[in-house]
Amino acid sequence: MANPKVIHVFIGYDPREDAAAQVCKYSLQKHATVPVKVHMLHLKKLEDDGILWRPREKNASTQFTYSRFLVPSLMNFQGTAVFCDCDFLWIDDVAKLVAEAKPHKGVYVVPHERYGYKPKTNTKMDGKAQTFYPKKNWSSMMVFNCGHPRVRTNLTRKHVNQESMQYLHRLEWVNKKDIGYLTPEWNWLSGYYEEIDMRPKAIHYTDGGPWFDDKDIPEEMGIDSWREVDYGELWLEYKKEWTLADKDQKREIRNVELPALTYSDAHKKYFQDLENILLDPNNIYELGSTLDQFIKDIKAHKTRGVVGVSDMEELSELLKKKGFKWDRLVDAFVKGAGGIICDWKTVLDNPKDKRPLAFRGISKRHIHQYCVENSRDYYFIDTGYFGNQGKNKLWHRITLNDLQYCGELRDVSSDRFDKAFGYTNKFKTGSKILLCPPSDKAMKFYKEDLDTWMEKTLAEIKKHTDREVVIRLKAPRKQRVYVNTIQEALNDDIHCLVTYNSIAAIEALMEGVPAIVLGQNAASSLCSNSLSKIESPYKPSEDQVYYLLCNLAYCMFTQGEILDGRAWHLLEEWYSK
């Protein structure tokens, strides 16, 4: 395979081994004959961006235990990418490694057991018990063919967040014939391969390294045995080179100053912090713009504007104790879009201000009514259409002048959906009706009584079918994401889901269950809208569902995307068409 113009390398990042990660990056770029784009897999950022939502593994020795398997989706399932643990030192050209990858293989690894590898110690770097299992350390360095059919199908973000450690680390997501094998020189386990007649090209300090502080070393291991490892002096030489180079780079960054801005000190600090994170020594920040363009973007911030509406009394006591004054998502939206945040009284006291209002939650019926009656634009923020199976809500929908996006579907890229989610379900057959009533808050918004709606709907269902009806009332979030999840309910012999405006209709389509929606709903175009169709509800094609999901992915965002303005830019583009 010919070398690409740019090689993407993902390094598993653990803050306890920051020095190792930085030297690893330096060594990669030092020997590379083509440009190497290095991506650090920061666990917190992946969690904040809604990419990784599975609970952290208590017994995991590193923070990148699972994140390594996100590499193909982070590459949008295109091209070749390399992953390595942070405790690697590259002493040869990574382009040579990529050149060994053939397009018919899904992943390339070093099969260590074939070369006599077995752990020498019973303790890992964090003091946890060392275990030996088939394919151990194979996944510590992988070359992914990101577009391989098995990889695209079995390493979606949904799979990475739900499948077992065994499934992921033992490469059960590919067939044996899809695995390509490399020689140990590309994953040279320090202290294990002395008798093999090969020259290492990438050293893996799997049993310790010179970067560890005394406090990080398990007492039973002994400081010397843990730090003084094979090739340890070589690593220290590379560290010295990196330190000198890093000082030069930091000097360039420190000399960059933002122009005077008419913002509060808090906003100035926000932008300065953002610049320090994104800017590199070549004055190119991560999104691809020059520093001049970056500054223009900051200046443009003040020309935009929304009025975020939030009241402290609506916050939970816990948030109040933590010092929050405003709803966090509304606050983030204002920071990303520009404008102000205030309480409802301030809005009413300033009727001449015609900037769009931004508010969160269906309980804000009074704000919605005000906007409708006064022809004032508004941005409605609420739970995302899908992707919130975990403890925290990672995805949030934002809609202009509506509660859900019910507009025309558009020809959009599948990149946002493919990077964060997965969809492979075909429509199933079942016998029962799953009734998902709206929440009491939703009914109050529409000036309806929940019990009355339930009674009428059940009576209407019985007119058209004698199937068993299972009622799933909307439990508190802490309960419904762990016990009797919507996914479990939909897979319990369900023929059809019935709801009013709940996003459960979208989740039903994703699980291969047709739906009937009786109110305004983003899934309306792919669902039946009358209970008379309950015996033969409309079943859209898989492509139709996928098309809808790709559209909705452009209408919902993580808190990080809302805060840094990406959500605002996408919304501006979306609603300007």
Phi and psi in degrees as a GROMACS rama.xvg file:
@    title "Ramachandran Plot"
@    xaxis  label "Phi"
@    yaxis  label "Psi"
@TYPE xy
-65.8599  144.672  ALA-2
-66.1914  137.317  ASN-3
-72.8573  165.24  PRO-4
-64.9763  -34.0801  LYS-5
-131.372  133.984  VAL-6
-102.421  127.562  ILE-7
-95.7071  123.374  HIS-8
-123.055  127.326  VAL-9
-105.879  125.758  PHE-10
-107.614  126.832  ILE-11
-66.8674  118.707  GLY-12
-104.634  131.132  TYR-13
-130.948  122.99  ASP-14
-56.9812  -22.9758  PRO-15
-69.9199  -18.5792  ARG-16
-125.72  41.1806  GLU-17
-58.2448  -44.4203  ASP-18
-59.6257  -41.863  ALA-19
-60.966  -43.6991  ALA-20
-63.346  -41.8841  ALA-21
-68.1148  -40.5635  GLN-22
-68.0947  -37.2967  VAL-23
-57.6159  -48.0004  CYS-24
-60.1053  -45.9569  LYS-25
-60.2761  -45.5759  TYR-26
-64.5688  -36.966  SER-27
-58.6024  -50.9144  LEU-28
-73.6914  -26.0784  GLN-29
-63.8557  -41.7803  LYS-30
-97.0112  -8.27268  HIS-31
-71.0254  138.06  ALA-32
-95.9662  -5.89829  THR-33
-130.517  158.966  VAL-34
-56.9291  136.014  PRO-35
-117.126  121.655  VAL-36
-96.5169  113.345  LYS-37
-98.0326  131.406  VAL-38
-118.619  122.093  HIS-39
-86.5679  126.733  MET-40
-85.2189  83.6662  LEU-41
-79.4037  118.593  HIS-42
-58.8887  -48.7414  LEU-43
-61.0368  -41.0036  LYS-44
-65.4401  -40.7885  LYS-45
-62.6757  -38.4456  LEU-46
-70.0588  -44.4785  GLU-47
-63.2899  -33.4589  ASP-48
-85.7235  3.27762  ASP-49
73.4595  20.9143  GLY-50
-91.0581  -38.8137  ILE-51
-121.762  118.968  LEU-52
-126.942  -0.877053  TRP-53
-67.9066  151.203  ARG-54
-59.3591  146.242  PRO-55
-66.9459  136.96  ARG-56
-73.244  118.408  GLU-57
-62.6084  -34.3918  LYS-58
-94.8115  5.12619  ASN-59
-70.7289  136.216  ALA-60
-81.4081  -19.8907  SER-61
-133.468  162.567  THR-62
-77.6882  -11.7063  GLN-63
-104.737  23.5621  PHE-64
-51.3365  -47.4373  THR-65
-102.032  -29.8889  TYR-66
-60.8598  -25.9106  SER-67
-57.3692  -30.3294  ARG-68
-81.6007  -1.93588  PHE-69
-83.423  -9.27115  LEU-70
-53.3182  -49.7564  VAL-71
-58.2906  -41.5714  PRO-72
-69.4852  -35.2916  SER-73
-65.4348  -23.3385  LEU-74
-90.5127  8.5797  MET-75
57.905  31.2268  ASN-76
54.4223  42.4684  PHE-77
-134.788  140.294  GLN-78
75.84  -166.849  GLY-79
-110.597  142.008  THR-80
-144.499  148.409  ALA-81
-110.797  137.196  VAL-82
-116.83  142.098  PHE-83
-146.596  151.822  CYS-84
-61.2115  161.39  ASP-85
-71.2747  -20.9001  CYS-86
-89.2667  40.7891  ASP-87
-105.745  147.656  PHE-88
-126.759  117.386  LEU-89
-91.4936  124.294  TRP-90
-120.519  15.1568  ILE-91
-147.707  175.167  ASP-92
-76.968  119.049  ASP-93
-63.4746  -21.7693  VAL-94
-62.3468  -32.0264  ALA-95
-64.97  -38.7861  LYS-96
-64.0209  -49.0675  LEU-97
-60.9956  -34.0032  VAL-98
-64.3357  -22.9241  ALA-99
-77.2495  -17.1925  GLU-100
-75.3567  128.203  ALA-101
-102.733  145.528  LYS-102
-67.2491  -17.5863  PRO-103
-85.1057  -6.23863  HIS-104
-97.8502  146.485  LYS-105
-85.6949  -32.3925  GLY-106
-156.228  146.782  VAL-107
-115.143  135.47  TYR-108
-145.127  168.602  VAL-109
-98.3366  118.577  VAL-110
-83.5389  86.243  PRO-111
-59.8857  -37.6903  HIS-112
-59.7116  -29.3569  GLU-113
-67.833  -14.4483  ARG-114
-112.419  19.4081  TYR-115
85.7645  14.857  GLY-116
-74.4897  135.12  TYR-117
-154.629  131.979  LYS-118
-53.1562  138.719  PRO-119
-88.4137  -23.4334  LYS-120
-111.271  161.003  THR-121
-101.63  4.40886  ASN-122
-131.499  135.999  THR-123
-85.8632  178.965  LYS-124
-59.9939  -27.5142  MET-125
-98.0124  11.0334  ASP-126
87.3495  -5.33113  GLY-127
-76.7501  159.024  LYS-128
-64.569  137.095  ALA-129
-82.451  133.08  GLN-130
-120.701  150.012  THR-131
-115.996  129.603  PHE-132
-146.215  160.956  TYR-133
-56.2485  138.531  PRO-134
69.2537  21.6454  LYS-135
-60.8629  134.015  LYS-136
72.1981  1.42802  ASN-137
-62.9334  -39.9358  TRP-138
-82.7341  2.5356  SER-139
-73.0542  -18.542  SER-140
-146.417  120.113  MET-141
-134.63  142.837  MET-142
-109.724  112.142  VAL-143
-92.4733  132.932  PHE-144
-91.1147  92.6642  ASN-145
-64.6455  -24.2782  CYS-146
-93.7686  3.43446  GLY-147
-61.9182  138.419  HIS-148
-53.9095  -42.7746  PRO-149
-65.4913  -38.3502  ARG-150
-67.2949  -46.3906  VAL-151
-61.0719  -38.1294  ARG-152
-80.655  -39.0718  THR-153
-107.187  -2.90806  ASN-154
-121.871  37.2942  LEU-155
-66.6924  165.29  THR-156
-63.3669  -30.092  ARG-157
-63.8094  -43.7602  LYS-158
-63.5769  -45.4949  HIS-159
-61.934  -33.0269  VAL-160
-85.5594  -12.9479  ASN-161
-119.719  -28.8177  GLN-162
-75.0165  161.753  GLU-163
-74.3996  162.573  SER-164
-60.6019  -38.796  MET-165
-60.1315  -47.6465  GLN-166
-56.8741  -41.6648  TYR-167
-78.9494  -54.4663  LEU-168
-74.6968  -23.0628  HIS-169
-94.1828  10.6922  ARG-170
60.3704  35.6705  LEU-171
-72.281  -5.96329  GLU-172
-82.6374  -3.21358  TRP-173
-130.804  156.395  VAL-174
-75.5277  159.005  ASN-175
-56.8249  -38.2235  LYS-176
-68.651  -15.5979  LYS-177
-88.7964  -3.9114  ASP-178
-96.2558  126.644  ILE-179
-99.3718  145.281  GLY-180
-111.953  136.157  TYR-181
-111.349  159.417  LEU-182
-81.9784  158.846  THR-183
-59.7325  -16.4658  PRO-184
-59.4686  -23.7067  GLU-185
-91.2562  -5.88797  TRP-186
-149.839  66.2032  ASN-187
-79.1669  104.824  TRP-188
-73.8846  109.746  LEU-189
-57.1376  124.477  SER-190
91.9244  2.38246  GLY-191
-118.957  -24.1456  TYR-192
-115.88  28.926  TYR-193
-60.2914  -30.0861  GLU-194
-89.9726  -2.71537  GLU-195
-86.2545  131.338  ILE-196
-81.9178  71.0328  ASP-197
-143.031  157.285  MET-198
-102.668  123.961  ARG-199
-63.7726  144.715  PRO-200
-113.668  -23.0803  LYS-201
-145.117  112.004  ALA-202
-90.6017  132.249  ILE-203
-113.291  112.133  HIS-204
-85.6607  70.808  TYR-205
-74.527  -20.2296  THR-206
-111.671  33.311  ASP-207
121.528  176.128  GLY-208
-170.631  162.409  GLY-209
-68.9452  -8.93937  PRO-210
-84.9429  -9.20111  TRP-211
-74.9463  136.968  PHE-212
-79.3652  161.075  ASP-213
-55.5416  -39.9613  ASP-214
-67.1464  -19.2342  LYS-215
-89.5106  -4.81388  ASP-216
-98.927  124.54  ILE-217
-57.1755  135.703  PRO-218
-56.4212  -39.3933  GLU-219
-70.0697  -16.9109  GLU-220
-81.4733  -32.4986  MET-221
85.2534  134.171  GLY-222
-60.7187  -46.3961  ILE-223
-63.9167  -45.5339  ASP-224
-66.6764  -28.2557  SER-225
-84.5766  -32.2464  TRP-226
-97.9319  -38.4867  ARG-227
-88.8416  85.5954  GLU-228
-111.557  167.38  VAL-229
-57.9632  138.24  ASP-230
67.006  15.0161  TYR-231
-65.029  -40.5126  GLY-232
-64.6746  -35.874  GLU-233
-63.252  -42.2214  LEU-234
-60.3829  -41.9392  TRP-235
-63.0262  -35.0114  LEU-236
-63.5177  -44.1703  GLU-237
-65.191  -37.1841  TYR-238
-61.4209  -41.5802  LYS-239
-62.1642  -42.9834  LYS-240
-62.4237  -45.9102  GLU-241
-62.7425  -41.0078  TRP-242
-59.9097  -44.1674  THR-243
-65.5434  -43.2606  LEU-244
-66.6773  -38.2602  ALA-245
-65.661  -36.0461  ASP-246
-62.1674  -41.8817  LYS-247
-63.5176  -40.9347  ASP-248
-65.6757  -44.0735  GLN-249
-65.3717  -32.8484  LYS-250
-61.7341  -41.1045  ARG-251
-64.4124  -40.7442  GLU-252
-67.4316  -40.64  ILE-253
-64.3519  -26.1652  ARG-254
-80.5424  -5.29667  ASN-255
-85.9193  126.204  VAL-256
-123.961  136.455  GLU-257
-77.0706  144.647  LEU-258
-68.1709  165.211  PRO-259
-61.388  132.858  ALA-260
-122.413  146.47  LEU-261
-88.2552  55.7358  THR-262
-121.491  167.548  TYR-263
-66.8603  163.144  SER-264
-59.7105  -34.7823  ASP-265
-63.7212  -43.3315  ALA-266
-67.2975  -40.0461  HIS-267
-59.6074  -43.8892  LYS-268
-63.2508  -39.2181  LYS-269
-58.4857  -47.9787  TYR-270
-69.7163  -36.9698  PHE-271
-64.0918  -42.8788  GLN-272
-61.439  -42.4392  ASP-273
-62.0252  -43.707  LEU-274
-62.3696  -42.4143  GLU-275
-63.7889  -32.0278  ASN-276
-74.1092  -42.6601  ILE-277
-88.0221  -26.1381  LEU-278
-79.1417  138.335  LEU-279
-114.87  173.22  ASP-280
-61.2665  -17.3514  PRO-281
-91.38  12.3216  ASN-282
59.6681  33.7838  ASN-283
-120.439  119.518  ILE-284
-93.6251  165.278  TYR-285
-56.4624  -29.0845  GLU-286
-80.4948  -1.7254  LEU-287
101.106  -1.14383  GLY-288
-92.5261  157.284  SER-289
-76.9346  170.041  THR-290
-60.2387  -40.1832  LEU-291
-58.6745  -44.1516  ASP-292
-66.4878  -36.8337  GLN-293
-58.8472  -44.2407  PHE-294
-65.8839  -39.3185  ILE-295
-59.9962  -40.507  LYS-296
-61.5213  -41.0785  ASP-297
-64.4697  -44.4316  ILE-298
-62.545  -36.5981  LYS-299
-66.748  -19.9451  ALA-300
-53.8757  -38.7706  HIS-301
-77.8819  -12.2515  LYS-302
-86.6351  -13.6648  THR-303
-91.3663  176.448  ARG-304
174.423  134.174  GLY-305
-133.656  163.925  VAL-306
-111.983  107.116  VAL-307
-79.4939  135.528  GLY-308
-114.451  121.354  VAL-309
-153.041  150.157  SER-310
-127.584  133.209  ASP-311
-59.6127  -34.1325  MET-312
-64.9961  -16.9923  GLU-313
-82.5435  -12.5784  GLU-314
-77.5591  152.761  LEU-315
-69.4921  158.636  SER-316
-62.225  -33.9024  GLU-317
-62.5286  -45.1084  LEU-318
-65.9306  -37.4106  LEU-319
-62.3274  -41.9247  LYS-320
-64.6173  -30.9526  LYS-321
-78.8139  -3.67679  LYS-322
95.1629  9.29901  GLY-323
-75.1344  138.793  PHE-324
-106.14  -31.1496  LYS-325
-123.413  161.512  TRP-326
-58.193  130.605  ASP-327
-64.6702  -37.3226  ARG-328
-74.0841  -39.0285  LEU-329
-63.8052  -42.5  VAL-330
-60.8943  -44.3076  ASP-331
-63.2853  -40.0647  ALA-332
-63.4451  -42.082  PHE-333
-64.5502  -41.3456  VAL-334
-64.8784  -37.2327  LYS-335
-78.1392  -29.6243  GLY-336
-99.497  -18.1496  ALA-337
89.5552  158.309  GLY-338
119.424  -150.973  GLY-339
-133.904  165.658  ILE-340
-127.347  139.213  ILE-341
-156.33  177.024  CYS-342
-88.9633  173.702  ASP-343
-66.1981  -36.1955  TRP-344
-60.5593  -40.1218  LYS-345
-63.2593  -36.8495  THR-346
-62.0576  -48.0455  VAL-347
-64.6005  -30.2157  LEU-348
-78.1705  -8.15671  ASP-349
-129.892  65.5798  ASN-350
-66.0425  -19.1129  PRO-351
-77.2255  -16.9797  LYS-352
-75.3184  112.673  ASP-353
-104.111  11.2312  LYS-354
-62.2872  148.704  ARG-355
-58.2079  143.354  PRO-356
-89.6919  148.813  LEU-357
-127.125  126.693  ALA-358
-147.204  162.35  PHE-359
-123.125  136.49  ARG-360
96.3852  145.571  GLY-361
-75.3389  -9.07937  ILE-362
-73.4426  -9.34643  SER-363
-88.6236  47.0697  LYS-364
-60.9541  -33.9886  ARG-365
-64.997  -34.067  HIS-366
-71.6485  -42.8954  ILE-367
-59.5013  -46.1495  HIS-368
-63.1464  -41.3025  GLN-369
-59.3067  -44.8233  TYR-370
-64.3359  -42.2566  CYS-371
-64.0575  -46.7659  VAL-372
-67.6794  -27.6816  GLU-373
-107.615  11.0874  ASN-374
51.7851  43.9387  SER-375
-107.211  130.464  ARG-376
-62.8994  150.355  ASP-377
-146.835  151.585  TYR-378
-110.845  119.63  TYR-379
-99.5937  127.648  PHE-380
-114.312  130.272  ILE-381
-157.985  -172.634  ASP-382
-59.1269  140.163  THR-383
-61.9345  159.448  GLY-384
-68.2483  -27.3331  TYR-385
-161.47  173.758  PHE-386
88.6732  12.8976  GLY-387
-116.004  46.0522  ASN-388
-75.5755  -20.8421  GLN-389
-83.6299  -170.094  GLY-390
-61.7813  -42.7304  LYS-391
-104.108  149.259  ASN-392
-77.9686  111.577  LYS-393
-93.4519  -24.9808  LEU-394
-120.527  137.382  TRP-395
-132.939  128.977  HIS-396
-85.2948  144.481  ARG-397
-130.991  123.798  ILE-398
-128.256  136.17  THR-399
-86.7003  119.93  LEU-400
58.1863  34.32  ASN-401
-165.724  162.833  ASP-402
-86.6583  -28.6005  LEU-403
-138.491  157.45  GLN-404
-78.45  112.746  TYR-405
-120.763  17.5934  CYS-406
-82.2714  -170.723  GLY-407
-66.759  136.695  GLU-408
-75.9264  146.037  LEU-409
-123.928  159.992  ARG-410
-76.4783  96.9759  ASP-411
-116.999  160.071  VAL-412
-68.0307  149.388  SER-413
-87.911  5.9218  SER-414
-61.3  -44.7293  ASP-415
-64.9136  -41.7519  ARG-416
-68.6812  -47.2339  PHE-417
-63.3493  -34.2329  ASP-418
-69.3737  -33.4681  LYS-419
-110.212  -18.7997  ALA-420
-136.498  -176.772  PHE-421
-150.211  149.66  GLY-422
-151.625  115.237  TYR-423
-137.408  8.24875  THR-424
-78.2325  136.601  ASN-425
-99.2898  157.621  LYS-426
-69.4977  135.905  PHE-427
-99.4813  174.923  LYS-428
-116.424  147.109  THR-429
-156.932  -179.539  GLY-430
-115.779  -22.8329  SER-431
-101.879  156.324  LYS-432
-98.6564  129.075  ILE-433
-103.77  112.373  LEU-434
-98.1906  119.439  LEU-435
-113.852  91.8207  CYS-436
-64.8433  156.036  PRO-437
-68.0592  164.629  PRO-438
-72.2998  162.562  SER-439
-61.3546  -36.8233  ASP-440
-62.6569  -40.2835  LYS-441
-64.1363  -42.7131  ALA-442
-63.6385  -39.4511  MET-443
-63.8745  -36.0956  LYS-444
-59.5071  -42.382  PHE-445
-90.0028  10.8522  TYR-446
57.5549  41.0717  LYS-447
-117.822  154.147  GLU-448
-95.6347  128.163  ASP-449
-61.8223  -46.0225  LEU-450
-62.0289  -41.1764  ASP-451
-63.1028  -43.0207  THR-452
-62.7965  -42.4519  TRP-453
-60.5262  -46.4593  MET-454
-61.6416  -46.7945  GLU-455
-64.7598  -42.4324  LYS-456
-67.195  -43.5411  THR-457
-62.5336  -40.4322  LEU-458
-63.3543  -40.5225  ALA-459
-68.7524  -38.3324  GLU-460
-60.1781  -44.1267  ILE-461
-65.8921  -21.6569  LYS-462
-67.6038  -26.0334  LYS-463
-115.066  -8.4221  HIS-464
-159.444  152.691  THR-465
-109.412  16.6184  ASP-466
-67.3173  152.48  ARG-467
-63.4392  135.25  GLU-468
-108.674  121.36  VAL-469
-101.964  123.062  VAL-470
-99.1807  124.853  ILE-471
-114.876  95.5562  ARG-472
-70.537  149.785  LEU-473
-77.3173  102.611  LYS-474
-77.9783  163.968  ALA-475
-54.0834  146.509  PRO-476
-55.6913  -40.9441  ARG-477
-59.2226  -25.6064  LYS-478
-88.2443  -47.1382  GLN-479
-73.8086  -14.7724  ARG-480
-87.6022  -8.82208  VAL-481
-118.991  -37.6571  TYR-482
-117.612  132.301  VAL-483
50.2514  56.8658  ASN-484
-65.8227  161.12  THR-485
-62.0406  -34.5315  ILE-486
-64.6834  -42.5312  GLN-487
-63.6351  -43.1748  GLU-488
-62.3502  -40.5359  ALA-489
-69.7711  -21.7504  LEU-490
-98.253  14.73  ASN-491
-101.659  62.9619  ASP-492
58.0982  46.621  ASP-493
-96.0885  127.252  ILE-494
-81.9121  -40.4069  HIS-495
-162.297  145.763  CYS-496
-102.461  140.732  LEU-497
-122.71  131.725  VAL-498
-152.443  176.101  THR-499
-96.597  -79.7893  TYR-500
-124.902  10.8275  ASN-501
-67.067  144.352  SER-502
-70.8571  -1.64639  ILE-503
-57.4  -26.4435  ALA-504
-62.8284  -39.5638  ALA-505
-68.2077  -42.7904  ILE-506
-63.9242  -32.5387  GLU-507
-63.6399  -47.4475  ALA-508
-60.5333  -36.9154  LEU-509
-67.5552  -27.7405  MET-510
-93.9143  4.14989  GLU-511
81.7477  29.6274  GLY-512
-120.111  124.52  VAL-513
-66.9999  159.58  PRO-514
-136.999  152.397  ALA-515
-117.506  122.668  ILE-516
-114.629  133.958  VAL-517
-106.69  -2.14744  LEU-518
-135.87  -168.557  GLY-519
-66.7915  125.424  GLN-520
-155.282  140.479  ASN-521
-62.904  -20.5039  ALA-522
-95.2655  3.76744  ALA-523
-53.85  -38.9866  SER-524
-66.334  -18.2097  SER-525
-112.943  14.1072  LEU-526
-128.301  157.638  CYS-527
-71.3268  151.457  SER-528
-119.812  13.3276  ASN-529
-140.3  139.503  SER-530
-68.695  -14.2996  LEU-531
-65.9554  -16.5413  SER-532
-95.4374  12.5008  LYS-533
-65.8194  -27.8986  ILE-534
-78.3483  -26.5721  GLU-535
-137.261  64.8436  SER-536
-65.4152  154.79  PRO-537
-64.5419  132.198  TYR-538
-118.535  103.372  LYS-539
-69.6248  163.371  PRO-540
-73.6666  163.145  SER-541
-60.4525  -37.5388  GLU-542
-64.6149  -38.4605  ASP-543
-63.5685  -42.9629  GLN-544
-63.8803  -45.6168  VAL-545
-59.91  -40.7254  TYR-546
-60.9054  -44.9686  TYR-547
-62.7345  -46.2691  LEU-548
-62.1286  -39.4404  LEU-549
-63.5632  -37.9114  CYS-550
-64.7601  -48.1067  ASN-551
-66.2906  -27.7161  LEU-552
-63.143  -24.137  ALA-553
-86.5642  2.24546  TYR-554
-119.71  12.0141  CYS-555
-143.341  153.57  MET-556
-147.538  158.054  PHE-557
-81.776  164.326  THR-558
-61.5895  -36.3659  GLN-559
-61.8192  -41.1134  GLY-560
-67.9661  -33.5734  GLU-561
-69.6893  -42.7463  ILE-562
-67.422  -42.0706  LEU-563
-89.9439  5.5258  ASP-564
94.7458  -7.30216  GLY-565
-61.5985  -40.3931  ARG-566
-60.7412  -44.9191  ALA-567
-61.1594  -45.7854  TRP-568
-61.7458  -42.1741  HIS-569
-66.4867  -39.8855  LEU-570
-65.2611  -42.6216  LEU-571
-58.5127  -44.4343  GLU-572
-67.1043  -41.4219  GLU-573
-63.3139  -47.8133  TRP-574
-87.0247  -2.86021  TYR-575
-87.3351  -13.9297  SER-576
